[in-house]
Amino acid sequence: MSLFTLTESAKEQMQKLCKENEVQAVRLNVKGGGCAGFQYKWGFANDISADDEVVDLENNTKFVVDKMSVMFVAGTTIDYVKEVWGSSFQIKNPNATSSCGCGESFAV
């Protein structure tokens, strides 16, 4: 059982990004900073640690969260939303006590 819920839209976009960028995984990290205290950092990975939390997607692609970030995002739902003025991953984090308007930073 995974610590995260990925919508079908999020899975499809992650697979597409991996293929386009010729990488094995989409990585989500949590770093200190941002206007609310912590911020989400998206990236790509070919280096997956044994300590990483890994969600296997289709076509040999993965979604990866490092060991330290897991405690901040466990239980999170990630969706990919397509809008007229731009599309983005949206994170619904039950651990966040507040977040900023941009959706990229949060407090616990």
Beta strands, then each sheet from edge to edge (+ up, - down):
strand 1: 5-6
strand 2: 25-32
strand 3: 38-45
strand 4: 53-56
strand 5: 62-65
strand 6: 77-83
strand 7: 86-92
strand 8: 98-99
strand 9: 105-107
sheet 1: 1+ 6+ 7-
sheet 2: 4+ 5- 2- 3+ 9- 8+
end
